[in-house]
Amino acid sequence: MRAELDNQNNRQPLGAERPAFSRRAFLRVSAAGASGALIVGTAGFAIGWPSAGAAEIPDWTAADIPAQNGRRVLVTGGNGYPQDDRSGLGYQEALALARAGAHVTIASRDQARGEEAVRRILADAPGSEVRFETLDLANLTSVRAFAARMRATGQGLDALINNAGVMGRFNREVSVDGFERVFATNTLGHFVLTAQLLPLLRRGREPRIIWVSSMRISDTLPFHDLQLEHSYDYAAAYDNTKLANLMLALEFERRSKTAGWGVSSVAAHPGVARTNLIPNGPGLNSAEGWRLRMLPFMFQPAAEGALPTLYAASSPQAVAGGYYGPNGFQGMRGLPGPVSIPVSAQNLQSAAILWASLERLGQVSLS
């Protein structure tokens, strides 16, 4: 079912100009080179620095989530219940929102783990409303079937948290549809899901979409090889999708305002959190795995990493088109605060090309 990129338009990589400092320069001048290395991918990166230009947020924790009674929230992923010393961000987001009274749906491809996550949330928050639905973001047939089930309920959707994500493994893998696995899961699947659920969001109460990005993003998107068919690198695969998600958050907000969709779009990143992203991706024997094992103090608990997304999803003060992340040491940990948007995510031409490419590849219209 594979569609091809328009070679005429996408022959050369287009993107924003490079950040003012390089990855190597950061590691050279930073007093915390070891900690900086935690977030460095081989494709390049941008630091999610706390923003000096935006209004500061008073200390904000999950206890500050406003009452969510009656609000319907979808969290993609969400089955990463605590095991050993790690937990999934989506699980923590679903738990916190269920505690606050939201009707939460967690959606992932693993039914057994999803149902266990629901059981644990209900045990932790008795009387809360949470349910599981099967959704494989790397399978567009599954995405469309899930969206059809959601639409069939006739109910609106107040918040969509595009949270689920994977890291690449050492060898390139493809989805059932023939797309590079990380690209299919992190970006294309979420884009198609968003398009399919837009009618429900437009019926929601003060609806918003939250796109989860990362401190690790590429300097630019390689539109000539968006799925890394010719030059695969597992870190680049992840970094590209996280830049793409941030670009989509900003582009969706621009288009929503122009078209009058009435749906806000916000981006967030978790800093450096202790999750299963690395063990389930490149593994504990990778460079990232070594840092996870040898520098555990640099990884904040997943419940804290989830706070910027929870703020973006629930706070009345969250700004449409904003970007939120930890406000602590070099943006890697701490309570939520506004984050400076990297220059690489602000290129309007690249955003338009990305949008059109995803519409073509996903055989969907979101315009």
C-alpha positions in Angstrom: 0.0 0.0 0.0 3.1 2.1 -0.1 2.9 5.5 -1.7 5.9 7.2 -3.1 7.1 10.7 -2.3 6.9 13.3 -5.0 10.5 13.2 -6.3 10.2 16.5 -8.1 9.3 18.4 -5.0 11.3 16.4 -2.5 14.6 15.8 -4.4 16.6 17.9 -2.0 16.3 18.0 1.8 14.5 21.1 2.9 14.5 22.4 6.5 15.3 25.1 8.8 18.7 26.6 9.1 21.0 24.8 11.6 20.9 25.8 15.3 23.5 28.3 16.3 25.5 25.5 18.1 26.3 22.0 17.1 26.0 18.8 19.0 29.8 18.6 19.4 30.0 22.3 20.5 27.4 21.7 23.2 29.3 18.7 24.5 32.5 20.6 24.4 31.3 23.7 26.3 28.7 22.2 28.6 29.7 21.6 32.2 27.5 18.6 32.0 28.9 16.8 29.0 27.9 13.4 30.4 24.3 14.5 31.0 24.1 16.1 27.6 25.2 12.9 26.0 22.0 11.3 27.3 20.0 13.2 24.7 22.3 13.1 21.7 21.4 11.1 18.7 23.6 10.5 15.7 21.4 12.6 13.4 21.9 15.8 15.5 19.8 17.3 18.1 18.2 20.4 19.6 18.0 21.2 23.3 14.6 21.8 24.8 15.8 24.7 26.8 13.3 26.4 29.2 12.1 29.5 27.4 13.3 32.9 28.7 10.8 34.8 26.6 7.5 33.2 27.8 5.7 33.7 31.0 6.9 31.4 33.7 4.6 28.8 35.1 4.2 28.5 38.9 5.2 25.1 40.3 2.7 22.7 38.8 2.2 19.0 39.6 -0.4 16.4 38.9 -2.2 17.6 42.0 -2.9 20.9 40.0 -4.8 19.2 37.2 -8.2 20.8 37.1 -11.3 18.6 37.5 -11.7 16.7 34.3 -15.2 15.3 35.0 -17.1 14.7 31.8 -14.0 15.2 29.6 -13.2 12.4 27.2 -9.5 11.8 26.6 -7.6 9.4 24.4 -4.0 8.5 25.2 -2.1 6.5 22.6 0.1 3.9 24.2 -0.7 3.9 27.8 0.0 0.2 28.6 3.5 0.8 30.2 2.5 0.1 33.7 5.3 0.2 36.3 7.8 -2.7 36.2 11.1 -2.7 37.9 12.2 0.9 38.0 10.6 2.0 34.7 7.1 3.1 33.6 5.5 4.4 30.5 4.7 8.1 30.1 1.3 7.3 28.6 0.3 5.1 31.6 1.2 7.9 34.0 -0.8 10.4 31.9 -3.8 8.1 31.8 -3.6 7.5 35.5 -3.3 11.2 36.4 -6.2 12.2 34.2 -8.4 9.3 35.4 -7.7 10.4 39.0 -8.9 13.9 38.0 -12.2 12.5 36.7 -11.6 12.2 33.0 -13.1 9.4 31.0 -9.9 7.9 29.6 -9.3 5.6 26.7 -5.8 4.0 26.4 -5.1 2.5 23.0 -2.2 0.2 22.1 -1.5 -2.9 20.1 -1.0 -5.2 23.1 -4.4 -6.2 24.5 -3.1 -8.1 27.4 -0.9 -5.3 28.6 -3.6 -2.7 27.9 -6.2 -4.6 30.0 -3.7 -5.0 32.8 -2.9 -1.3 32.7 -6.7 -0.5 33.0 -6.9 -3.0 35.9 -4.1 -1.2 37.7 -5.5 2.3 37.1 -8.9 1.2 38.4 -7.2 -0.3 41.5 -5.3 3.0 42.1 -8.3 5.2 41.3 -11.5 3.3 42.3 -14.5 4.6 40.5 -12.6 6.2 37.7 -13.6 5.7 34.0 -10.9 4.1 32.0 -11.0 1.6 29.2 -8.7 -0.1 26.7 -9.0 -0.2 22.9 -6.8 -2.0 20.4 -4.8 0.3 18.2 -1.6 -0.5 16.2 -0.3 2.8 14.9 2.1 1.0 12.6 -0.9 -0.6 10.8 -3.0 1.9 9.0 -5.9 -0.6 8.7 -5.9 -0.8 12.5 -5.8 3.0 12.8 -8.8 3.3 10.5 -10.7 0.6 12.3 -10.1 2.1 15.7 -11.2 5.5 14.5 -14.3 4.0 13.0 -15.2 2.5 16.4 -14.6 5.8 18.1 -16.8 7.6 15.6 -19.5 5.0 16.0 -20.0 5.9 19.7 -21.4 9.3 18.5 -19.4 11.0 21.3 -17.1 13.9 21.0 -13.4 13.9 22.0 -12.0 16.6 24.2 -8.3 15.7 24.2 -6.1 13.5 22.0 -2.7 12.8 23.4 -0.4 11.5 20.6 1.9 9.9 23.1 2.9 6.4 21.8 6.4 6.1 20.5 9.2 3.7 19.7 12.9 4.0 19.2 14.7 2.3 16.3 16.6 -0.9 16.5 20.0 -1.4 15.0 18.6 -2.8 11.8 15.9 -1.1 9.7 12.4 -2.6 10.2 9.3 -2.0 8.2 5.6 -2.0 9.2 2.9 -4.2 7.7 2.3 -1.4 5.2 5.9 -1.2 4.2 6.9 2.0 6.0 10.0 2.3 8.2 8.7 1.2 11.7 9.7 4.2 13.8 8.3 6.7 11.2 5.1 4.6 10.9 4.5 4.5 14.6 5.6 7.8 15.9 4.5 10.1 13.0 2.5 8.7 10.2 0.2 6.6 12.4 -0.5 9.6 14.6 -1.1 11.9 11.7 -3.7 9.5 10.1 -5.3 8.9 13.5 -5.6 12.7 14.0 -7.2 13.1 10.6 -9.7 10.3 11.3 -10.6 11.7 14.7 -10.8 15.4 13.8 -14.7 15.3 13.5 -14.9 14.0 17.0 -12.5 16.6 18.3 -14.4 19.4 16.6 -17.4 18.3 18.7 -15.4 18.3 21.9 -15.3 20.8 24.7 -12.4 23.1 24.3 -10.7 20.3 22.4 -6.9 20.1 22.1 -4.3 17.8 20.6 -1.0 17.2 22.3 1.9 16.0 20.2 4.8 14.4 22.2 8.2 15.5 20.9 11.6 15.1 22.5 14.8 16.9 23.4 16.3 14.8 20.7 15.4 16.1 17.3 17.2 16.3 14.0 18.5 19.5 12.5 16.3 19.0 9.4 14.1 16.4 7.8 15.6 14.4 4.9 12.7 14.6 2.5 14.7 12.9 -0.1 14.9 9.8 2.1 12.2 10.4 4.7 12.0 6.7 5.7 15.8 6.2 5.6 15.7 3.5 2.9 19.1 4.5 1.6 20.9 5.6 4.8 19.4 4.0 7.9 20.5 5.0 11.4 18.4 4.0 14.4 19.0 7.3 16.3 18.2 9.4 13.2 15.0 7.4 12.7 13.8 8.5 16.2 15.2 12.0 16.0 13.5 12.7 12.7 10.1 11.6 14.0 10.3 13.8 17.0 11.2 16.9 14.9 8.3 15.9 12.6 5.9 15.7 15.6 6.9 19.2 16.8 6.5 20.6 13.3 3.0 18.9 13.0 1.9 20.5 16.3 2.8 23.9 15.1 1.4 23.4 11.6 -1.9 21.9 12.9 -2.4 25.0 15.1 -1.8 27.3 12.1 -4.2 25.3 9.9 -6.8 25.1 12.7 -6.9 28.8 13.1 -7.1 29.4 9.3 -9.8 26.8 8.7 -11.8 27.5 11.9 -11.5 23.9 13.2 -11.7 25.1 16.8 -9.2 22.6 18.0 -6.0 23.7 19.8 -2.7 22.0 19.2 0.1 21.9 21.8 3.5 20.2 21.9 5.3 18.8 24.9 8.5 16.8 25.7 9.3 14.8 28.9 13.0 15.7 29.3 15.0 12.6 30.2 12.7 10.0 31.8 13.1 6.4 32.9 10.9 4.4 30.5 11.1 1.3 28.4 11.8 3.3 25.3 15.5 2.3 25.2 15.2 -1.3 26.3 12.5 -1.9 23.7 14.4 -0.1 21.1 18.2 -0.2 20.6 18.5 -2.2 23.9 20.5 -2.0 27.0 23.8 -2.8 25.2 23.5 0.3 23.0 25.1 3.7 23.9 21.7 4.9 25.2 21.3 1.7 27.2 24.7 2.1 28.8 23.7 5.6 29.9 20.4 4.3 31.3 22.3 1.7 33.3 25.3 3.7 34.4 23.8 7.2 34.9 20.5 6.4 36.4 20.4 9.7 38.4 20.0 11.6 35.2 16.7 10.0 34.4 13.7 11.3 36.2 10.7 9.1 37.0 8.2 8.7 34.2 5.5 10.3 36.4 7.5 13.5 36.4 8.3 13.2 32.7 4.6 13.0 32.0 3.9 16.4 33.7 4.6 18.7 30.7 2.1 16.6 28.6 -0.4 16.7 31.4 -0.1 20.4 31.7 -0.5 20.8 27.9 -3.6 18.5 28.0 -5.4 19.9 31.0 -4.3 23.4 32.1 -6.4 26.4 31.0 -3.2 28.3 30.9 -1.6 26.1 28.3 -1.2 28.2 25.1 -2.3 26.9 21.7 0.8 26.5 19.6 2.9 26.3 22.7 5.7 23.9 23.6 6.2 22.6 27.2 8.9 20.6 28.9 10.8 20.3 32.2 12.0 23.7 33.6 14.9 22.2 35.5 18.6 21.5 34.7 19.1 22.0 31.0 15.5 21.1 30.4 16.1 17.5 31.2 14.1 17.3 34.4 11.8 19.4 36.7 8.3 20.7 36.7 6.6 21.9 33.5 7.5 25.2 31.9 7.5 26.8 28.4 10.2 25.6 26.1 11.9 27.5 23.3 10.9 26.1 19.9 14.0 25.1 18.0 14.6 26.9 14.7 14.5 23.6 12.8 10.8 23.2 13.7 9.8 26.7 12.5 10.4 26.3 8.8 7.0 26.8 7.1 8.0 25.4 3.8 9.3 22.2 5.4 6.1 21.9 7.5 3.9 22.2 4.4 6.0 19.5 2.6 5.8 17.2 5.6 2.0 17.7 5.8 1.5 16.9 2.1 3.8 13.9 2.3 1.9 12.4 5.2 -1.4 13.0 3.5 -0.1 11.2 0.5 1.6 8.3 2.3 -1.4 7.8 4.7 -4.0 8.3 1.9 -5.8 10.7 4.1 -6.8 14.4 3.9 -6.3 16.7 6.9 -7.0 20.0 5.3 
